[in-house]
Structures are given as structure tokens and as C-alpha cells.
Amino acid sequence: MSDTMSKVAIIGAGAFGRALAHLAQAGGPVRLFGRRAADGVETDIASGVAEADMIILAVPAQTTRKVLNIHANSFAKDAPLVLAAKGVERGTGALQSEIAAGFTPNPIMALTGPSFAADLIRGLPTAITLAAGDPDRGEAVQHRLAGPALRPYLSDDLIGAQIGGALKNVMAIACGAAMGRGLGESARAALMTRGFAEMTRFAVARGGQAETLAGLSGLGDLALTCAGAKSRNFTYGFALGRGEVPETGVTYEGAATAGAVLALGRKMKIETPITEVVAALTAGETDVDGAMRALLNRPLTREG
């Protein structure tokens, strides 16, 4: 493995994959792969990942298993696999790293934190989390991705970082629904605060660190996605709150993650009340008014 990790292969030519490709070009060769050939996008994934010093997987979370099943055998030996999707797998409750570990012995890392693709493309200042179990290789990836406007912070908490990135999408749907229904800024603040407590509780139960959730991959990403019109999950919830049909053809990671986390939370006896109402809301089992009533009618308790 090259110390400079000069050659980067990115699988997934969506907005975030393109943004990462744009930024990574400053440090060396980058090849971007997608399902269809286009300007700057290739389709021969096998050849690209076989030659790469680092592989970034930037596909939707619910397709990670399928993509790895097809391409993991072609990965260059020891090339770090950096997972950029933020979601928990429906049906299994698996984190992205847990899925990847079943397909490759390569070092696995997660790239997460508050980052809109449009901001990255414009070169606007952005700080993110790079979670890696191997600190030396993590530092190599950190330096390869860093640039004038992108500052990756290294973490060794792969579980906590991923849960923060995944669950903030669920909370963004809740906040969007509240705002779409006209419930006010106070409601959004309450959902964000209690949502953060829920994210932390779930992460710790799964083996993550509470401190990680207080950083970029938890609180930072939560602040961005629950208050930004650029957030797909927020706009999805906003449409539900207005009684509208969300835009089709768009990936809303929080919808699938809500159901996956709810099922796992029940199995592990972890309280996830906001996740529960978002799962019901996105499944069409309740409306925003019913979801808010369910939360407000919970037994009174101490904050924590």
C-alpha cells in the first residue's frame, strides 16, 4: 500500500461521489465509477478497484451489500475501503462496516459528518469524521482526503461514528415533518435535543462511545440535516408534514434506517421513541399529528 495513497477509486457517481472525486483530484489520480458511462464516469469497476490504493464506496446504504457482493473480490489487497453511506441495513440491522467485513479483509473505514455535496463542490469549508480502526492507515487516508476546504478529523470509534451518521437522518425526517406541519422552531429544537439523546443511547448500547456522538459525526451532522433545506431527509419529512408526496427517484436513507433501528432497538430493549414514530410515519401507519401525540403522551420523566 502506498503511503501517499495516490490512486483513488470511487464507486458511486451520485452527488456525494462526484463531490469527493472533485476534491480528491488535488492529491492524485481519481477514477469515478457508476452504472452508466458519462463525462468523467467509468463503468469498468473491476479494473479500477484492482489498481487503487484506496477505494471509496459512495452508493446508497441499502445497496452496499449488493455492490460488495459483485465487486469486493476485485479489490486491491490491503487497499482501505472507505464507506461513505449513512444508513443501517433494513432486515439485518447491520452497519455499513459490518456488511463490508463479510466481503473483504481490507481495512474498513467510515467517512461521515456534516457535509453537503453542493458545499464540497463549491469548495466551502467543511469538517468531517474519518473513523478507522487502524490509526496509521487512517492517518494516510486522512491526509489524502484533506484539502484547503476539507478537514477530516480521525476517530477510532467506527460504530459510534456510523450510528451518528445514520440516525441523524431519522431525526431530520422528524424535524422536517414538524416544520412542514407548522409546529414551530421550539418543536424542532425539542426533536433535535431528544433525538441526540436517542442517538447517543443507541450508539452506546451498540458499543459506540458517547463522546463520538458529541462530535461531527453526531451532533454536527444532526445540526446540519435538521435545519438545512439541502437535506434530502429533512425535505422528505417536510413534504410529509404538508401532506404532500415526497419527490420520487431520490434516496432517503432515514426512511429505511428508521425501520431497521426500531427493530434492532426492540430486540435489544433500547428506547427509541422518535425513531418509532418516524418509522410509522414513513410507512404510512400514522400522520404527523398522530406522531406528535405519541411523543407528547409519553410518561413524564427526567432529562437524560
Secondary structure, DSSP 8 states (H G I E B T S, - for coil): --SS---EEEE--SHHHHHHHHHHGGGS-EEEE-SS-BTTEE--HHHHHHH-SEEEE-S-GGGHHHHHHHHGGGS-TT--EEE------TTT---HHHHHHTT--S-EEEEESS--HHHHHTT--EEEEEEESSHHHHHHHHHHH--SSEEEEEES-HHHHHHHHHHHHHHHHHHHHHHHTT--HHHHHHHHHHHHHHHHHHHHHTT--HHHHTSIIIIIHHHHHTT-TT-HHHHHHHHHHTT----TT---HHHHHHHHHHHHHHHHT---HHHHHHHHHHTTSS-HHHHHHHHHTS------
